[in-house]
Amino acid sequence: MAEVLVYVDHVDGAVRKPTLELLTLARRVGEPVAVALGAGAENTASVLAEHGAVRVLTADASEFADYLVVPKVDALQAAYEAVSPAAVLFPSSAEGKEIAARLAVRIGSGIITDAVDLEAGEGGPVVTQSVFAAAFTTKSRVSKGTPVITVKPNSAAVEAASAAGAVEGLSVSFSEQARGTKVVSRTPRESTGRPELTEAAIVVSGGRGVGGAENFPVVEALADSLGAAVGASRAAVDAGWYPHTHQVGQTGKTVSPQLYIAAGISGAIQHRAGMQTSKTIVAVNKDAEAPIFDLVDYGVVGDLFEVVPQLTEEVKTRKG
């Protein structure tokens, strides 16, 4: 069976969930060969093996931490040349898409970004995308070279599948361009203790109906009771009520959780483009004519300041 390269997104050896989803999808079209780079790369092997990686190619060098993107592109090119894979998969993060695009140019192959599903086909992997603000679903395949594909988080359920996960060192020769952009400082992001927005299984978002930054704790309380991430509409972000990093929408982040709860969000197309591929959508809005109700699985017409606290208490009660 052909092998499929999977880029490993990890932090000091802790593998992030989108990578495990990629391994699940990769098994549909071949045998996954994981590529882990940077500090802690070898520590990823056991988790990757538990989720189907037949081999784990690892490399660690100061260039991966000290310079932006290109050293990782060099490493992926080396892995591609060593494996001759049937496809190369990346998570659809900002970094993942940049590495994927640069690799596709180097190896002269087509690229498909933001896939939401993947299946085997006669002419190569068939990729499903949600396009034009999620108004259409398309199926396509790369017609030139080795398919390079980036996949949105939460596109597939993680499935364990034990494999060898043999660790092999990857020899990387860094190009002259690898040292072109140097990282001069880093500022740790303040942790909220909540899941990453684009990776969360549950997202609770607040919009214009929240009425102000001082009222967002109502949204946060529901999110915390569910173990969810917190999102915000563009209107709430533009008003300065919540950080831009939490904006869900066409000009913010695209999410596709198992459950999306919209509190006080009207449902403008800008917002819908960022969340309407969610598996289950629930909305709370006092305007019965709000466009969001055309999209939801469950809708509550009511004041969010009455409905959301009751929902939070009910969740807490049921949890224990």
C-alpha positions as CSV (number, residue, x, y, z in Angstrom):
1,M,0.0,0.0,0.0
2,A,1.2,3.5,-0.8
3,E,2.5,5.7,2.0
4,V,1.0,9.1,3.0
5,L,3.1,11.8,4.7
6,V,1.5,13.5,7.6
7,Y,3.0,16.6,9.1
8,V,2.9,16.5,12.9
9,D,1.7,19.5,14.8
10,H,3.1,19.2,18.3
11,V,4.4,21.3,21.2
12,D,7.5,19.9,22.8
13,G,6.4,16.3,22.0
14,A,2.7,16.8,22.9
15,V,0.7,16.0,19.7
16,R,-2.2,18.2,18.9
17,K,-5.6,16.8,18.0
18,P,-5.7,17.8,14.4
19,T,-2.7,15.6,13.7
20,L,-4.5,12.6,15.0
21,E,-7.4,13.5,12.7
22,L,-5.0,13.6,9.8
23,L,-3.7,10.1,10.6
24,T,-7.3,8.8,10.6
25,L,-7.9,10.3,7.2
26,A,-4.5,9.2,5.9
27,R,-5.4,5.6,6.6
28,R,-8.2,5.8,4.0
29,V,-5.7,6.3,1.2
30,G,-2.5,4.6,2.4
31,E,-0.1,3.9,5.2
32,P,0.6,7.0,7.3
33,V,4.2,8.1,7.7
34,A,4.4,10.9,10.2
35,V,7.0,13.7,10.1
36,A,7.8,15.3,13.5
37,L,10.2,18.2,13.6
38,G,11.8,20.2,16.4
39,A,12.2,19.8,20.2
40,G,10.5,16.7,21.5
41,A,9.9,15.2,18.1
42,E,10.9,11.7,19.2
43,N,8.5,11.9,22.1
44,T,5.6,11.9,19.7
45,A,6.2,8.4,18.4
46,S,4.1,6.4,20.9
47,V,1.0,8.5,20.4
48,L,1.4,8.5,16.6
49,A,1.8,4.8,16.6
50,E,-1.4,4.4,18.6
51,H,-3.2,6.2,15.8
52,G,-1.8,4.4,12.8
53,A,1.6,5.8,11.9
54,V,3.7,3.0,10.5
55,R,6.8,5.1,10.6
56,V,7.8,8.4,12.4
57,L,10.5,10.5,10.7
58,T,12.0,12.9,13.2
59,A,14.5,15.7,12.9
60,D,15.6,18.3,15.5
61,A,17.8,21.3,14.8
62,S,18.0,24.9,16.1
63,E,16.8,26.2,12.7
64,F,13.3,24.9,13.4
65,A,12.9,27.2,16.4
66,D,15.1,30.1,15.4
67,Y,13.8,30.7,11.9
68,L,10.4,30.9,10.3
69,V,8.7,28.2,8.2
70,V,11.4,27.5,5.5
71,P,13.5,25.0,7.6
72,K,10.3,23.0,8.0
73,V,9.7,23.2,4.2
74,D,13.2,21.9,3.7
75,A,12.5,19.0,6.1
76,L,9.2,18.1,4.4
77,Q,10.9,18.1,1.0
78,A,13.6,15.7,2.3
79,A,10.8,13.5,3.7
80,Y,9.0,13.6,0.4
81,E,12.1,12.6,-1.5
82,A,12.8,9.8,0.9
83,V,9.3,8.3,0.9
84,S,7.7,9.2,-2.5
85,P,4.3,9.3,-0.9
86,A,0.8,9.1,-2.5
87,A,-0.2,12.3,-0.8
88,V,1.1,14.8,1.8
89,L,-1.3,16.0,4.6
90,F,-1.1,19.1,6.8
91,P,-3.5,20.7,9.3
92,S,-5.2,23.8,8.0
93,S,-3.4,26.1,10.5
94,A,-1.7,29.3,9.3
95,E,1.7,27.6,9.5
96,G,0.4,24.3,8.1
97,K,-1.0,26.0,5.0
98,E,2.2,28.1,4.4
99,I,4.4,25.0,4.6
100,A,2.1,23.1,2.3
101,A,2.0,25.8,-0.3
102,R,5.8,26.2,-0.4
103,L,6.2,22.4,-0.6
104,A,3.7,22.2,-3.5
105,V,5.7,24.8,-5.4
106,R,9.0,23.0,-4.8
107,I,7.8,19.6,-5.9
108,G,5.6,20.9,-8.8
109,S,2.4,19.5,-7.4
110,G,-1.2,20.7,-7.0
111,I,-2.5,21.8,-3.6
112,I,-6.0,21.7,-2.0
113,T,-6.6,23.7,1.2
114,D,-9.2,23.5,3.9
115,A,-10.5,20.1,3.1
116,V,-13.3,18.7,5.3
117,D,-13.2,15.1,4.1
118,L,-10.9,12.7,2.2
119,E,-11.5,9.4,0.5
120,A,-9.6,7.1,-1.9
121,G,-10.3,7.4,-5.6
122,E,-9.0,5.9,-8.8
123,G,-7.0,8.9,-9.8
124,G,-5.8,9.7,-6.3
125,P,-7.4,11.0,-3.1
126,V,-10.8,12.7,-3.6
127,V,-11.1,15.8,-1.4
128,T,-14.3,17.4,-0.1
129,Q,-14.4,21.2,0.5
130,S,-17.0,23.6,1.9
131,V,-16.7,26.7,-0.3
132,F,-18.2,30.1,-1.0
133,A,-19.1,30.8,2.6
134,A,-20.2,27.1,3.0
135,A,-22.9,27.6,0.4
136,F,-21.6,24.8,-1.7
137,T,-19.8,21.5,-1.2
138,T,-17.2,20.4,-3.8
139,K,-15.3,17.2,-4.5
140,S,-12.0,17.5,-6.3
141,R,-8.6,15.8,-6.8
142,V,-5.2,17.1,-7.7
143,S,-4.4,16.4,-11.3
144,K,-0.6,17.1,-11.3
145,G,2.1,15.7,-9.1
146,T,1.6,14.4,-5.6
147,P,-1.5,15.8,-3.9
148,V,-0.7,18.3,-1.1
149,I,-3.8,18.7,1.1
150,T,-4.5,20.7,4.2
151,V,-7.5,19.6,6.4
152,K,-9.6,21.7,8.7
153,P,-9.7,20.7,12.4
154,N,-12.7,18.6,13.5
155,S,-13.2,17.3,10.0
156,A,-12.8,13.7,11.2
157,A,-13.3,11.8,14.4
158,V,-10.1,10.5,15.9
159,E,-9.8,6.7,15.6
160,A,-7.1,4.7,17.3
161,A,-5.3,2.1,15.2
162,S,-2.2,0.5,16.5
163,A,0.8,0.5,14.1
164,A,4.6,0.0,14.4
165,G,5.5,3.7,14.6
166,A,9.1,2.9,14.0
167,V,11.2,6.0,14.7
168,E,13.7,7.0,11.9
169,G,16.0,9.9,11.8
170,L,15.4,12.3,8.9
171,S,18.5,13.9,7.3
172,V,17.8,17.5,6.4
173,S,20.0,19.9,4.4
174,F,18.9,23.4,5.0
175,S,18.7,25.7,2.0
176,E,20.2,29.2,1.9
177,Q,16.7,30.7,2.3
178,A,16.1,28.8,5.6
179,R,17.9,31.5,7.5
180,G,16.3,34.4,5.8
181,T,13.8,35.3,8.5
182,K,14.9,35.0,12.1
183,V,12.7,34.9,15.2
184,V,14.1,37.6,17.5
185,S,11.6,37.3,20.4
186,R,8.6,35.3,21.6
187,T,5.7,36.3,24.0
188,P,3.8,33.4,25.5
189,R,0.1,33.6,24.9
190,E,-1.9,34.0,28.1
191,S,-3.7,30.8,28.8
192,T,-7.4,30.9,29.6
193,G,-7.5,27.2,30.4
194,R,-10.1,26.7,27.6
195,P,-9.6,24.7,24.4
196,E,-8.1,26.3,21.3
197,L,-11.0,27.9,19.3
198,T,-10.4,26.1,16.0
199,E,-9.8,22.7,17.6
200,A,-12.6,22.7,20.2
201,A,-15.4,20.1,20.1
202,I,-17.8,22.7,21.5
203,V,-17.8,26.5,20.9
204,V,-20.0,29.1,22.7
205,S,-20.0,32.5,20.9
206,G,-21.5,35.8,21.9
207,G,-22.6,38.6,19.6
208,R,-24.1,42.1,19.5
209,G,-26.9,40.9,21.8
210,V,-24.5,40.4,24.7
211,G,-24.5,44.2,25.0
212,G,-21.0,44.9,26.2
213,A,-17.7,43.4,27.4
214,E,-19.0,43.4,31.0
215,N,-21.6,40.9,30.0
216,F,-19.4,38.3,28.3
217,P,-18.9,36.4,31.5
218,V,-22.4,35.0,30.9
219,V,-21.1,33.4,27.7
220,E,-17.9,32.3,29.4
221,A,-19.7,30.6,32.2
222,L,-21.7,28.5,29.8
223,A,-18.5,27.7,27.9
224,D,-16.7,26.6,31.1
225,S,-19.6,24.4,32.2
226,L,-19.3,22.6,28.8
227,G,-15.5,22.6,28.6
228,A,-15.9,24.7,25.5
229,A,-14.0,27.4,23.7
230,V,-15.3,31.0,23.6
231,G,-16.0,32.8,20.3
232,A,-17.4,36.2,19.3
233,S,-19.0,37.7,16.3
234,R,-17.4,40.5,14.3
235,A,-19.8,43.0,15.8
236,A,-18.7,42.1,19.3
237,V,-15.1,42.2,18.3
238,D,-15.3,45.5,16.5
239,A,-17.0,47.0,19.5
240,G,-14.0,46.0,21.6
241,W,-16.0,43.6,23.8
242,Y,-13.8,40.6,23.1
243,P,-10.3,40.0,21.5
244,H,-10.0,39.6,17.8
245,T,-8.3,36.3,18.2
246,H,-11.7,34.9,19.2
247,Q,-13.6,36.2,16.2
248,V,-15.6,33.6,14.3
249,G,-16.4,34.4,10.7
250,Q,-15.2,35.1,7.2
251,T,-12.6,37.7,8.4
252,G,-11.9,35.7,11.6
253,K,-11.5,32.0,12.3
254,T,-13.4,29.2,10.8
255,V,-14.7,26.6,13.2
256,S,-16.4,23.2,12.7
257,P,-17.1,21.8,16.2
258,Q,-19.5,19.1,17.2
259,L,-21.7,21.7,18.9
260,Y,-21.9,25.5,18.3
261,I,-23.9,27.7,20.5
262,A,-24.6,31.2,19.3
263,A,-25.9,33.7,21.9
264,G,-27.1,37.0,20.8
265,I,-25.8,36.6,17.2
266,S,-28.1,37.6,14.4
267,G,-26.5,35.3,11.8
268,A,-25.1,37.7,9.2
269,I,-23.4,35.9,6.3
270,Q,-20.0,37.1,7.5
271,H,-20.5,35.0,10.7
272,R,-22.2,32.1,9.1
273,A,-19.3,31.6,6.8
274,G,-17.1,30.8,9.8
275,M,-19.3,28.3,11.6
276,Q,-22.1,26.8,9.5
277,T,-20.2,23.5,8.9
278,S,-20.6,22.8,12.7
279,K,-22.3,19.4,13.3
280,T,-25.0,20.8,15.6
281,I,-26.0,24.5,15.9
282,V,-28.0,26.0,18.7
283,A,-29.0,29.7,18.8
284,V,-30.4,31.9,21.5
285,N,-31.9,35.2,20.2
286,K,-34.8,37.3,21.3
287,D,-35.6,38.2,17.6
288,A,-37.6,35.4,16.2
289,E,-36.8,36.7,12.6
290,A,-33.0,36.6,13.1
291,P,-31.3,34.9,10.1
292,I,-29.5,32.6,12.4
293,F,-32.7,30.6,12.9
294,D,-32.6,29.6,9.3
295,L,-29.4,27.7,9.9
296,V,-29.8,26.1,13.4
297,D,-30.7,22.6,14.5
298,Y,-32.2,24.0,17.7
299,G,-33.4,27.6,18.3
300,V,-34.5,29.4,21.5
301,V,-36.4,32.7,21.1
302,G,-35.7,34.5,24.3
303,D,-33.5,36.8,26.3
304,L,-30.0,35.4,26.4
305,F,-29.6,36.8,29.9
306,E,-32.4,34.6,31.1
307,V,-31.8,31.5,28.9
308,V,-28.0,31.1,29.0
309,P,-27.7,31.2,32.8
310,Q,-30.5,28.6,33.1
311,L,-28.7,26.5,30.6
312,T,-25.4,26.8,32.5
313,E,-27.0,25.8,35.7
314,E,-28.7,22.8,34.1
315,V,-25.4,21.6,32.6
316,K,-23.7,21.9,36.0
317,T,-26.6,20.0,37.7
318,R,-26.4,17.2,35.2
319,K,-22.6,17.0,35.4
320,G,-22.8,16.4,39.1
